[in-house]
Amino acid sequence: MFPGKLAVLFGLGVAAGLIIQSGDPLDSWYPVWRETGLLARAVVCLIAGASLFTLGWLHGFLFGPLELLRGPDDVGYIVENGRSKAQAANEVRRRRRTGDLPPVYPNGWYRVLDSHMLRRGEVRSVTVLGEQVAVFRGQDGEAYVVDAYCPHLGANLAVGGQVVGNCIECPFHGWQFQGTDGKCVKIPYAEKVPDFAKVRIWPSCELNGQVLVWFHCDGEDPQWLVPEQQEITTGEWVYRGRTEHFINAHIQEIPENAADIAHLDHLHTPAIVSGVDLRYTNSKTWEFLRHDWKVQWEPEAEPNKHCSQMLVKHALTVFGSTWHLLDVCVLARQVGPGLVFLLFEHSFLGRGVILQCVTPVEPLLQFVTHTIFYQSNIPPLVPKFILNAESIQFERDVMIWNNKKYISKPLLVKEDSAIQKHRRWFSQFYSENSPQLQHQRNTLDF
């Protein structure tokens, strides 16, 4: 429970106790209180509760992590004519043309959840790449990922399933499957467990405070490792918050932004205070504040051909003058199709990283998280401000992605050459058997 809620409950409890308790226990100590009426006492106690609530909120604001968790319909749609957000979003999804799409699930590593969301002995249900998986932490402290559906009669292991040792137990008949290899090791009512009784396991790893799974359409083993951010492992950088967004677009649209240098000067130059609704971001009110961007994108060479780098130099101008105190250099390193390390370094504000993770939920629905880790000796308000600013800029992109279609042969000019370069680089994550989105009977069936 949040500190603020505890404070309110405490304050109200004290108020109720002082008002209704017979004997008036404070009488012997506080003559002034004894002479005060019940209504005045109630007001004093409610003020005390409100003060404690305010202190709790202030503590969370100053020292707690920032967590902005957007729903699928919260961002990127224009709501008009009395419609709800969900109605507006569904109408866009229904009417929008998808274009000639690449395969919908590239090969690579994807985040399933953050480490702190999975306690020892706990199981969670997650949808990833169109599949239901059960993610559980065994008594050995290791995180395991298996197909959610029991091969016996199809019960969902993550809904009512229990962790027994390092196994997941089916809630339907009590079958137990090992997290290490998926083999069934116990059937309560059977004399012998068949050798072929097993559930599919997903190759997984846990580092940088996240549990990730490997996907390859042909079932091949991982072809590269996720780099470890040593400052997170050693505790030099600590968790300061995360954001969550759902994006109604093809996964390739999101990392392609790194090579679309021209869009930064048009979409992201208006100050963050002008908001995320693209109809109003160019408001004259905030014209005196501008963001300036200098960007360069390049793929990496062997043995890291699955990586690319974008160098961003950001400056804030106020009435045409640059505030060098807010100059920030960001190295955005893309690792495979679903992971980006946004490394911040500032002479005064310190160092940290935002982990951007793009995980396909369905063919045209992406779940994107931004998780920030920052120097522990820097006040939490600094990384929280950075994360919030990143979220505002990102939500402008979301409004574009949610309403655009993918164009396989775009009309480009010379200055857009990095986009084609990026598409050639990204194509390495597709194989001959990579899943495609099929058009059938005027619907989208996968």
C-alpha atoms as one frame of an Amber mdcrd trajectory, in Angstrom:
protein
   0.000   0.000   0.000   1.262   3.504  -0.820   2.560   5.691   2.070  -0.099
   8.308   1.359  -2.930   5.798   1.775  -1.392   4.531   5.003  -1.213   8.101
   6.259  -4.883   8.740   5.479  -5.971   5.525   7.174  -3.855   6.377  10.206
  -5.243   9.901  10.427  -8.849   8.806  10.026  -8.328   6.036  12.557  -6.966
   8.452  15.107  -9.842  10.837  14.433 -12.462   8.143  14.852 -10.822   6.808
  17.966 -10.583  10.187  19.646 -14.152  11.095  18.795 -15.993   7.961  19.785
 -13.822   6.514  22.531 -15.381   6.908  25.948 -13.222   8.130  28.732 -11.431
  10.699  26.582  -7.848   9.395  27.142  -6.224  12.756  26.336  -8.099  14.608
  29.086  -5.467  13.968  31.734  -2.688  15.401  29.561  -4.200  18.196  27.487
  -6.636  20.568  29.196  -7.111  22.528  25.984  -8.079  19.360  24.135 -10.545
  18.515  26.953 -12.295  21.800  26.450 -12.515  21.410  22.672 -15.755  20.234
  21.132 -16.117  16.996  19.170 -16.489  18.802  15.841 -13.286  20.772  16.379
 -11.451  17.602  17.371 -12.640  15.891  14.206 -11.448  18.832  12.085  -8.026
  18.800  13.774  -7.622  15.067  13.233  -8.730  15.279   9.609  -6.214  18.086
   9.044  -3.550  15.887  10.633  -4.540  13.016   8.331  -4.452  15.284   5.297
  -1.021  16.544   6.353   0.279  13.003   6.664  -1.203  12.201   3.269   0.548
  15.237   1.785   3.843  14.232   3.374   3.464  10.716   1.984   2.705  12.057
  -1.487   5.630  14.486  -1.268   7.959  11.667  -0.224   6.838   9.600  -3.202
   7.210  12.563  -5.548  10.718  13.343  -4.373  12.136   9.867  -3.756   9.824
   7.240  -5.273  10.129   5.893  -8.840   8.097   7.437 -11.665   5.700   4.934
 -13.216   3.552   6.064 -16.167   1.533   3.074 -17.342  -0.553   3.885 -20.416
  -3.368   1.631 -21.593  -3.866   0.528 -25.223  -6.324   3.373 -25.879  -4.786
   6.132 -23.764  -2.329   7.669 -26.221  -2.237   8.513 -29.903  -5.904   8.797
 -30.859  -8.125  11.839 -31.394 -11.405  11.621 -29.490 -14.249  13.625 -31.006
 -18.050  13.745 -31.187 -18.607  12.351 -27.738 -16.887   9.037 -28.416 -14.815
   7.295 -25.789 -11.079   6.686 -26.159 -11.743   3.010 -26.824 -14.280   3.788
 -29.551 -11.898   6.216 -31.258  -9.029   3.715 -31.104 -11.123   0.829 -32.412
 -12.374   2.940 -35.306  -8.818   3.812 -36.334  -7.734   0.181 -36.102 -10.698
  -0.988 -38.131 -10.363   1.528 -40.961  -6.597   1.954 -41.246  -4.786   0.314
 -44.160  -1.821  -1.732 -43.022   0.246  -1.656 -46.211   2.587  -4.327 -47.568
   4.093  -5.544 -44.316   7.360  -7.328 -43.544   7.124 -10.439 -41.327   5.503
  -9.547 -38.023   7.821 -11.329 -35.566  11.561 -10.731 -36.114  14.094 -13.110
 -34.574  15.663 -11.770 -31.381  15.507 -11.171 -27.640  12.392  -9.618 -26.077
  11.511  -8.436 -22.589   8.669 -10.264 -20.847   8.734  -8.420 -17.509  10.977
  -6.671 -15.006  12.781  -8.733 -12.396  11.161  -6.955  -9.457   7.719  -8.002
 -10.745   8.491 -11.680 -10.146   9.079 -12.787  -6.571  10.463 -16.166  -5.564
   7.700 -18.773  -5.877   5.477 -16.514  -8.006   4.049 -17.182 -11.480   2.878
 -14.571 -13.994   0.870 -14.828 -17.217   2.342 -12.886 -20.164   1.354 -12.531
 -23.823   4.359 -12.316 -26.125   4.661 -12.812 -29.897   1.072 -14.005 -30.096
   1.673 -16.714 -27.481   0.652 -17.143 -23.862   3.583 -17.971 -21.601   3.945
 -18.703 -17.911   6.856 -16.904 -16.270   7.775 -18.180 -12.815  10.617 -17.904
 -10.340  11.700 -21.172  -8.781  12.859 -21.640  -5.232  16.420 -21.475  -6.576
  15.752 -17.836  -7.508  15.960 -18.481 -11.258  13.295 -17.198 -13.647  11.804
 -19.705 -16.104   9.532 -19.210 -19.122   7.348 -22.022 -20.482   4.301 -22.316
 -22.723   1.277 -21.429 -20.638  -0.948 -24.325 -21.709  -0.536 -27.719 -20.084
  -0.055 -30.436 -22.768  -2.394 -32.723 -20.809  -5.760 -30.995 -21.211  -4.815
 -27.405 -21.929  -5.162 -25.665 -18.559  -3.284 -22.374 -18.236  -0.333 -23.000
 -15.936  -0.144 -19.297 -15.050  -3.760 -19.064 -13.886  -3.913 -20.848 -10.554
  -0.672 -22.744 -11.106   1.715 -23.133  -8.182   5.497 -23.078  -8.021   6.785
 -26.268  -6.377  10.543 -26.198  -5.972  11.760 -25.321  -9.459   8.658 -26.705
 -11.152   5.324 -25.254 -12.195   2.305 -27.292 -11.091  -0.806 -27.389 -13.257
  -3.920 -26.168 -11.409  -6.125 -28.731 -13.192  -4.586 -32.133 -12.341  -1.384
 -31.320 -10.470   1.098 -32.268 -13.167   4.509 -30.725 -12.393   6.904 -29.471
 -15.084  10.542 -28.523 -14.557  11.504 -24.991 -15.481  14.944 -26.059 -16.718
  13.855 -28.432 -19.494  10.026 -28.547 -19.362   9.902 -32.253 -18.496   7.025
 -33.525 -16.385   8.390 -34.981 -13.162   5.173 -35.801 -11.319   1.632 -36.920
 -12.114  -0.127 -37.406  -8.757  -2.410 -40.234  -9.898  -0.068 -42.042 -12.340
   2.373 -44.844 -11.558   4.842 -43.596 -14.168   5.468 -40.310 -15.926   5.816
 -40.813 -19.712   9.181 -39.701 -21.105   7.453 -37.602 -23.756   5.388 -35.623
 -21.238   6.803 -32.100 -21.312   5.931 -28.471 -21.930   7.881 -26.247 -24.306
  10.418 -23.972 -22.652  11.534 -20.615 -24.017  15.251 -19.775 -23.966  15.518
 -16.966 -21.463  17.969 -14.838 -19.546  17.759 -12.371 -16.687  19.997  -9.336
 -16.509  19.786  -5.551 -16.277  16.775  -6.025 -14.015  14.712  -7.743 -16.732
  13.613 -11.215 -17.779  13.964 -11.731 -21.534  13.106 -14.536 -23.953  14.640
 -15.553 -27.247  12.449 -16.068 -30.321  13.472 -17.642 -33.618  10.901 -18.772
 -36.156  12.919 -21.948 -36.907  13.627 -22.744 -33.281  17.329 -21.930 -33.539
  19.363 -21.238 -30.412  20.260 -17.646 -29.470  22.658 -16.127 -31.991  23.909
 -13.350 -29.742  23.847 -12.370 -26.086  22.206  -9.363 -24.481  24.944  -7.034
 -23.136  25.093  -6.555 -19.403  25.042  -3.008 -18.050  27.588  -3.369 -15.269
  26.424  -0.274 -13.371  23.004  -1.901 -12.890  24.490  -5.190 -11.716  26.801
  -3.525  -9.205  24.069  -1.203  -7.908  25.867   1.968  -8.971  22.790   2.797
 -11.051  19.417   2.209  -9.376  15.841   1.868 -10.626  14.054   5.225 -10.899
  10.906   4.308 -12.816   9.366   3.063 -16.029   6.721   3.905 -18.617   4.498
   1.523 -20.556   2.820   2.134 -23.910   0.890   0.056 -26.420   1.480   0.882
 -30.086  -0.806  -0.154 -32.909   1.815  -0.589 -35.636   4.336  -2.985 -37.135
   7.381  -3.492 -34.920   9.802  -2.215 -37.565   8.186   1.234 -37.527   9.531
   1.897 -34.025  13.308   1.361 -34.398  13.192   2.909 -37.880  12.735   6.266
 -36.143  16.449   6.179 -35.305  17.344   6.530 -38.979  14.558   9.010 -39.784
  16.666  12.013 -38.870  14.408  14.578 -40.563  11.437  13.826 -38.327  13.311
  15.028 -35.235  13.504  18.623 -36.437   9.820  18.629 -37.340   8.085  16.486
 -34.722  10.357  16.878 -31.698  11.583  20.482 -31.889   8.558  21.988 -30.040
   9.162  22.135 -26.285   7.918  19.260 -24.143   5.607  21.675 -22.304   3.533
  21.940 -25.498   2.359  18.375 -24.935   1.785  15.324 -27.110  -1.338  16.175
 -29.108   0.083  16.960 -32.546  -2.719  19.410 -33.267  -1.336  21.765 -30.635
   2.394  21.083 -30.232   3.255  24.045 -32.482   1.331  26.457 -30.299   2.604
  30.045 -30.399   2.489  30.088 -26.599   5.595  27.927 -26.285   7.404  29.102
 -29.395  10.190  30.679 -27.326  11.235  27.184 -26.167  12.798  24.846 -28.735
  14.710  21.573 -28.745  17.658  21.303 -31.117  18.837  17.876 -32.303  21.970
  16.646 -34.036  21.701  12.967 -34.928  23.812  10.334 -36.624  22.856   6.659
 -37.163  25.182   3.829 -38.182  25.072   0.011 -38.059  27.861  -1.781 -36.239
  30.300  -4.172 -37.917  31.007  -7.833 -37.141  30.795  -9.450 -34.671  28.041
  -7.024 -33.640  26.178  -6.721 -36.912  22.944  -7.218 -34.931  23.609  -3.832
 -33.265  23.382  -0.241 -34.450  24.122   3.116 -32.862  22.455   6.494 -32.912
  24.341   9.432 -31.454  22.072  12.260 -30.306  23.190  15.700 -29.165  20.354
  17.634 -27.567  20.259  21.341 -26.753  17.490  23.571 -25.359  17.096  27.092
 -26.702  15.162  29.827 -24.897  14.376  32.940 -26.951  17.041  31.776 -29.393
  19.769  31.405 -26.759  21.155  27.961 -25.915  21.054  26.837 -22.301  24.229
  24.763 -22.236  23.421  23.454 -18.763  20.767  21.241 -20.393  22.952  20.004
 -23.254  22.733  16.213 -23.191  24.568  13.579 -25.210  22.705  10.305 -25.702
  24.110   7.147 -27.242  21.222   4.931 -28.341  22.472   1.407 -29.001  19.977
  -0.933 -30.636  20.551  -4.630 -29.864  18.470  -6.789 -32.162  14.899  -5.842
 -33.039  13.520  -5.330 -29.525  16.121  -3.743 -27.231  17.646  -0.253 -27.093
  20.113   1.105 -24.515  19.741   4.898 -24.221  22.900   5.957 -22.382  22.839
   9.455 -20.862  25.889  11.401 -19.819  25.897  14.949 -18.467  28.663  16.866
 -16.708  26.295  18.109 -14.004  23.226  15.837 -14.053  25.173  12.580 -14.026
  24.928   9.290 -15.942  22.290   6.650 -16.467  20.452   4.495 -18.969  16.927
   4.095 -20.267  16.197   0.564 -21.446  13.680   0.748 -24.277  12.074  -2.632
 -24.891   9.689  -3.372 -27.762   7.804  -6.651 -27.420   5.199  -7.778 -29.968
   1.968  -8.804 -28.262   0.127  -9.482 -31.514   1.181  -8.930 -35.159   0.287
  -5.217 -35.072   0.318  -4.510 -31.350   3.591  -3.642 -29.640   4.185  -3.298
 -25.903   6.916  -0.730 -25.271   8.553  -0.025 -21.933  11.137   2.588 -20.950
  12.925   1.688 -17.718  15.425   4.120 -16.256  18.406   3.331 -14.041  20.447
   6.264 -12.780  23.312   7.141 -10.484  22.248   6.483  -6.911  23.883   9.712
  -5.682  21.844  11.912  -8.033  18.495  13.210  -6.659  15.641  11.041  -7.996
  13.893  14.087  -9.454  16.596  14.308 -12.139  16.082  10.872 -13.731  12.321
  11.173 -13.232  12.342  14.427 -15.183  14.415  12.798 -17.938  12.044   9.823
 -18.109   8.987  12.072 -18.214  10.523  14.199 -20.977  11.354  11.043 -22.927
   7.767   9.857 -22.491   6.328  13.118 -23.836   8.541  13.015 -26.922   7.810
   9.316 -27.407   4.044   9.821 -27.227   4.269  12.231 -30.152   5.691   9.340
 -32.158   2.930   7.075 -30.844   0.313   9.389 -32.337   2.034   9.003 -35.703
   2.521   5.233 -35.467  -1.046   4.524 -34.341  -2.504   6.251 -37.374  -0.020
   5.569 -40.201   0.396   2.649 -42.584   3.611   0.879 -43.492   4.888   1.708
 -46.987   7.246  -0.925 -48.344   8.477   1.296 -51.196   8.463   4.824 -49.746
   9.026   7.991 -51.737  12.370   9.169 -50.383  14.748  12.012 -51.122  18.541
  12.007 -50.857  18.429  13.219 -47.262  16.370  10.137 -46.301  19.078   7.662
 -47.334  19.569   6.399 -43.756  16.022   4.988 -43.772  16.787   2.538 -46.570
  20.092   1.745 -44.908  18.227   0.961 -41.695  15.727  -1.295 -43.514  18.569
  -3.311 -45.027  20.141  -3.646 -41.576  16.842  -4.662 -39.927  16.117  -7.317
 -42.584  18.715  -9.615 -40.968  16.161 -10.408 -38.249  13.756 -12.013 -40.731
  14.041 -15.576 -42.012  12.323 -17.422 -44.829   9.813 -18.867 -42.374   9.197
 -15.699 -40.355   5.447 -15.318 -39.670   3.514 -13.101 -42.069   0.207 -11.323
 -41.603  -2.380 -12.769 -43.996  -5.413 -10.951 -45.459  -8.490 -13.167 -45.567
 -12.209 -12.459 -45.944 -11.759  -8.707 -45.398 -10.258  -9.372 -41.965  -6.742
  -9.633 -40.642  -6.043 -13.218 -39.640  -2.667 -14.345 -38.368
